[in-house]
Amino acid sequence: MTITATAAPASTLLTPGDHTLILIDHQSQMAFATKSIDTVALRTNAALVAQAGAGFGVSTIVTTVAEKSFSGPVFDEVSSAFPDAQVIDRTTMNCWEDQNVVDRVNAIGKPRIVLGGLWTSVCIVGPALSALEQGYTVYVIADACGDVSAEAHDRAMDRMVQAGAVPMTSLQYLLELQRDWARGETYALTTGIAAKLGGAYGLGIIYAGAMFGAKEGGH
């Protein structure tokens, strides 16, 4: 059987308009006990995802748990990307059991959910499994999540993947939203976020631009 390739993306690749990004409990109290990822890296990755979501106009929900009484405010890296967001504070560990969150999901009306937050084994597993059971396609940005140990994070990721969730990373999320360097309207946005928050890749963008005037997408 002959297969003919076509120059078209897979339907499973994310686009800015096909999903809801839910950032969950990126808060101080939750971060204090997070050991599966360095806190600096976690904050950087959360910032990368938040800036990507905001820059590409992704429908985004920011939610906290017990903000005033226990866990503290959401990371500034997240709140600064969405200065006008109405952060939903909850008592439920599983945000999918909070009616305000579900009402916002329904109002947005997108079939795909992208998750990042703390802790992976509780506050991410809960909505991931719940959304999957209700027919949503779920993606989890693994390095924008964290847990009390590497074992806890890894087993939580295993559990979600076995249930059908799709794992990805923060830089992958940004670049998947761009996906073509010829998209000039978001080129500066994407490379600007990567230059600030993309680690060694970002340094490469800065170096190539400064030394050679080079840019992605050049032929």
C-alpha positions as CSV (number, residue, x, y, z in Angstrom):
1,M,0.0,0.0,0.0
2,T,1.4,3.4,-1.0
3,I,1.1,6.3,1.4
4,T,1.2,9.8,0.1
5,A,2.4,12.5,2.4
6,T,0.8,15.9,2.5
7,A,2.2,19.2,3.8
8,A,-0.3,19.4,6.7
9,P,0.0,19.3,10.5
10,A,-1.4,16.5,12.6
11,S,-4.8,17.2,14.1
12,T,-3.3,16.4,17.6
13,L,-1.0,19.4,17.5
14,L,-2.3,22.4,19.5
15,T,-3.3,25.7,18.1
16,P,-4.0,28.9,20.1
17,G,-7.7,28.7,19.5
18,D,-8.5,25.1,20.1
19,H,-7.8,24.7,23.9
20,T,-8.3,26.1,27.3
21,L,-5.1,26.6,29.4
22,I,-5.7,26.0,33.1
23,L,-2.9,27.1,35.5
24,I,-3.4,25.6,38.9
25,D,-2.0,26.5,42.3
26,H,1.3,28.0,41.3
27,Q,1.5,29.3,44.9
28,S,4.2,29.8,47.5
29,Q,3.0,27.2,50.0
30,M,2.7,24.5,47.3
31,A,6.1,25.4,45.9
32,F,7.9,25.1,49.3
33,A,7.4,21.4,49.4
34,T,8.0,20.8,45.7
35,K,11.1,18.7,45.3
36,S,10.7,17.1,41.8
37,I,11.9,20.3,40.1
38,D,14.1,23.2,41.1
39,T,11.9,26.1,42.2
40,V,13.8,28.6,39.9
41,A,13.2,26.2,37.0
42,L,9.5,25.8,37.9
43,R,8.9,29.5,38.1
44,T,10.7,30.0,34.8
45,N,8.6,27.3,33.1
46,A,5.4,28.7,34.6
47,A,6.3,32.1,33.2
48,L,7.1,30.7,29.8
49,V,3.7,28.9,29.6
50,A,1.8,32.0,31.0
51,Q,3.5,34.4,28.6
52,A,2.9,32.0,25.7
53,G,-0.7,31.7,26.5
54,A,-1.2,35.4,27.0
55,G,0.7,36.3,23.9
56,F,-1.1,33.9,21.6
57,G,-4.5,34.8,23.1
58,V,-5.2,31.4,24.5
59,S,-8.3,31.1,26.6
60,T,-6.8,30.8,30.1
61,I,-8.1,30.0,33.6
62,V,-5.9,30.8,36.6
63,T,-7.0,29.1,39.8
64,T,-5.7,28.9,43.4
65,V,-6.5,27.0,46.5
66,A,-7.0,28.7,49.9
67,E,-5.1,31.7,48.7
68,K,-5.9,34.0,51.7
69,S,-5.9,31.4,54.5
70,F,-3.0,29.1,53.6
71,S,-1.3,28.9,50.2
72,G,-0.5,32.5,49.3
73,P,-0.9,34.4,46.1
74,V,-0.2,33.0,42.6
75,F,3.3,33.4,41.3
76,D,3.9,36.8,40.0
77,E,5.3,35.2,36.8
78,V,1.7,34.0,36.2
79,S,-0.3,36.9,37.4
80,S,1.8,39.4,35.5
81,A,1.0,37.7,32.3
82,F,-2.7,37.9,33.0
83,P,-3.1,41.2,34.9
84,D,-6.9,41.3,34.3
85,A,-7.6,37.7,35.1
86,Q,-10.2,36.9,37.7
87,V,-8.3,34.2,39.6
88,I,-10.7,31.5,40.9
89,D,-9.9,30.5,44.5
90,R,-11.1,27.1,45.6
91,T,-11.4,24.7,48.6
92,T,-11.3,21.6,46.4
93,M,-8.0,19.9,45.6
94,N,-9.5,18.8,42.3
95,C,-10.4,22.1,40.5
96,W,-12.8,20.1,38.3
97,E,-15.0,19.7,41.4
98,D,-15.3,23.5,41.7
99,Q,-18.4,24.8,40.0
100,N,-16.8,28.2,39.3
101,V,-14.0,26.5,37.4
102,V,-16.3,24.2,35.5
103,D,-18.6,27.1,34.6
104,R,-15.6,29.0,33.1
105,V,-14.6,25.9,31.2
106,N,-18.1,25.6,29.8
107,A,-18.3,29.3,28.9
108,I,-15.1,29.0,27.0
109,G,-16.3,25.9,25.2
110,K,-13.0,24.4,23.9
111,P,-12.6,20.6,23.5
112,R,-9.0,20.5,24.6
113,I,-7.6,21.2,28.1
114,V,-4.0,22.0,28.8
115,L,-2.9,21.8,32.4
116,G,0.1,23.0,34.5
117,G,0.4,23.4,38.3
118,L,1.1,22.1,41.7
119,W,1.1,19.3,42.8
120,T,1.1,16.9,39.9
121,S,-0.3,14.0,41.9
122,V,-3.2,15.8,43.4
123,C,-4.1,19.1,41.7
124,I,-3.2,18.0,38.2
125,V,-4.2,14.3,38.3
126,G,-7.7,15.3,39.6
127,P,-8.8,17.6,36.7
128,A,-6.9,15.5,34.1
129,L,-8.7,12.3,34.9
130,S,-12.0,14.1,35.4
131,A,-11.8,16.0,32.1
132,L,-10.8,12.8,30.2
133,E,-13.7,10.9,31.6
134,Q,-16.0,13.7,30.4
135,G,-14.7,13.5,26.9
136,Y,-12.1,16.3,26.8
137,T,-8.6,15.8,25.3
138,V,-6.1,16.6,27.9
139,Y,-2.5,17.8,27.6
140,V,-0.2,18.1,30.7
141,I,2.8,20.5,30.6
142,A,5.1,18.3,32.8
143,D,7.8,20.8,33.6
144,A,5.3,23.4,34.6
145,C,4.2,21.0,37.3
146,G,5.9,19.7,40.4
147,D,5.5,17.4,43.4
148,V,6.9,16.5,46.8
149,S,9.3,14.0,45.2
150,A,10.4,12.9,41.8
151,E,8.6,9.6,42.4
152,A,5.3,11.4,43.1
153,H,5.6,13.5,40.0
154,D,6.6,10.6,37.8
155,R,3.9,8.2,39.0
156,A,1.3,11.0,38.6
157,M,2.5,11.5,35.0
158,D,2.4,7.8,34.3
159,R,-1.2,7.6,35.7
160,M,-2.4,10.4,33.5
161,V,-0.6,9.2,30.4
162,Q,-2.1,5.7,30.9
163,A,-5.5,7.3,31.1
164,G,-5.0,9.1,27.8
165,A,-3.4,12.4,28.7
166,V,-0.7,13.8,26.4
167,P,2.5,15.0,28.1
168,M,4.5,17.9,26.8
169,T,7.0,20.6,28.1
170,S,6.8,24.3,28.5
171,L,9.1,25.2,25.6
172,Q,7.4,22.6,23.4
173,Y,4.1,24.4,24.2
174,L,5.4,27.8,23.1
175,L,6.9,26.4,19.9
176,E,3.8,24.3,19.0
177,L,1.7,27.5,19.2
178,Q,4.1,29.2,16.7
179,R,5.0,26.1,14.6
180,D,6.0,28.1,11.5
181,W,8.7,30.8,11.6
182,A,7.1,32.4,8.6
183,R,4.2,33.5,10.8
184,G,5.6,37.0,11.1
185,E,2.8,38.3,13.3
186,T,4.0,36.2,16.3
187,Y,7.6,35.7,15.4
188,A,8.9,38.5,17.7
189,L,6.6,37.3,20.5
190,T,7.9,33.7,20.3
191,T,11.6,34.5,20.0
192,G,11.3,37.2,22.7
193,I,9.8,34.7,25.2
194,A,12.3,32.1,24.3
195,A,15.2,34.6,24.6
196,K,14.1,35.5,28.1
197,L,13.0,32.2,29.4
198,G,14.2,29.5,27.0
199,G,17.5,28.7,28.7
200,A,20.4,27.8,26.4
201,Y,18.1,27.9,23.4
202,G,17.2,31.5,24.3
203,L,20.9,32.4,24.6
204,G,21.4,31.0,21.1
205,I,18.7,33.3,19.7
206,I,20.3,36.3,21.4
207,Y,23.8,35.3,20.2
208,A,22.8,34.6,16.6
209,G,20.9,37.9,16.4
210,A,23.6,40.0,17.9
211,M,26.6,38.5,16.1
212,F,25.2,37.6,12.7
213,G,21.8,39.3,12.4
214,A,20.4,35.8,12.0
215,K,16.8,34.7,12.7
216,E,14.7,31.6,12.7
217,G,13.0,30.9,9.4
218,G,15.8,32.3,7.2
219,H,16.6,30.4,4.1
